[in-house]
Amino acid sequence: MYDSQNAGAMCIQAILSIEAVMILFGAISFFIVNLSSNLGVGIGSGIFVWMIMISTALSKTTAWFNFFAYGVRDDWFKGAITAVIVGTVLFIAGTIVVDKNK
């Protein structure tokens, strides 16, 4: 699949894919922590969602919701775009929750 690509381009794509997933799961934990005011619940929910997302059942979903498709599918970037958008929305929502709790 990636035989014709430059190694530098593949490295940059891998880093961008990792950053997208980190943004998403950081935002999930941030939002849940601010919603529940409990750090353990936020971390646990992030891990729970992560375990669901890496399951084989979810790997067969459309590329827009398959965040871990880098190296497996040619359209992996769609999942990365969705992860960044959802992560951004959750960060904004978490900030709004923090402002309302003050």
C-alpha positions in Angstrom: 0.0 0.0 0.0 2.8 2.4 0.9 5.5 1.0 -1.3 5.6 4.0 -3.6 5.7 6.7 -0.8 8.8 8.5 0.4 9.9 7.5 4.0 9.8 11.1 5.1 6.2 11.6 3.9 5.2 8.4 5.7 6.8 9.6 8.9 5.0 13.0 8.7 1.7 11.2 8.0 2.2 8.9 11.0 3.0 11.8 13.3 -0.1 13.7 12.1 -2.3 10.6 12.6 -0.9 10.1 16.2 -1.5 13.8 17.0 -5.1 13.6 15.8 -5.9 10.7 18.0 -4.1 12.3 21.0 -6.2 15.5 20.5 -9.4 13.4 20.4 -8.7 11.3 23.5 -7.3 14.2 25.4 -10.5 16.1 24.7 -12.7 13.2 25.7 -10.9 13.0 29.1 -10.9 16.8 29.5 -14.6 17.1 28.8 -15.6 14.2 31.1 -13.3 15.5 33.9 -15.0 18.9 33.7 -18.4 17.5 33.4 -18.1 15.1 36.4 -15.5 17.1 38.5 -13.7 13.8 39.0 -10.3 13.0 37.5 -10.6 9.3 37.8 -13.9 9.2 35.9 -12.3 11.3 33.1 -9.3 9.1 32.8 -11.4 5.9 33.0 -13.8 7.1 30.4 -11.0 8.0 28.0 -9.6 4.5 28.4 -13.0 2.9 28.0 -13.7 4.8 24.8 -10.2 3.9 23.6 -10.8 0.2 24.1 -14.1 0.4 22.2 -12.5 2.2 19.4 -9.7 -0.3 18.9 -12.1 -3.3 18.8 -12.4 -5.3 15.6 -16.1 -4.6 15.4 -15.5 -0.8 15.1 -12.6 -1.3 12.6 -15.1 -2.2 10.0 -16.8 1.2 10.2 -16.6 4.0 7.6 -13.3 5.8 7.3 -14.7 8.9 8.9 -15.1 7.1 12.2 -12.1 4.8 12.0 -9.5 6.8 13.9 -6.9 4.0 13.9 -6.8 3.3 10.2 -3.3 4.7 9.4 -1.3 2.0 7.6 -4.4 -0.1 7.0 -6.5 2.0 4.7 -5.8 4.5 2.0 -8.4 6.9 3.3 -7.0 7.0 6.8 -6.9 10.8 6.8 -10.7 11.0 7.0 -10.6 9.5 10.4 -7.8 11.9 11.5 -9.9 14.9 10.3 -12.9 13.7 12.2 -10.8 13.1 15.3 -9.5 16.7 15.2 -12.9 18.2 14.6 -14.6 16.1 17.4 -11.6 16.8 19.7 -11.9 20.6 19.1 -15.7 20.5 19.7 -15.1 18.6 23.0 -12.4 21.0 24.1 -14.7 24.0 23.5 -17.6 22.2 25.3 -15.3 21.4 28.2 -14.3 25.0 28.5 -17.9 26.1 28.5 -18.6 23.6 31.3 -15.7 25.0 33.3 -17.0 28.5 32.8 -20.5 27.5 33.9 -19.2 25.8 37.1 -17.4 28.9 38.3 
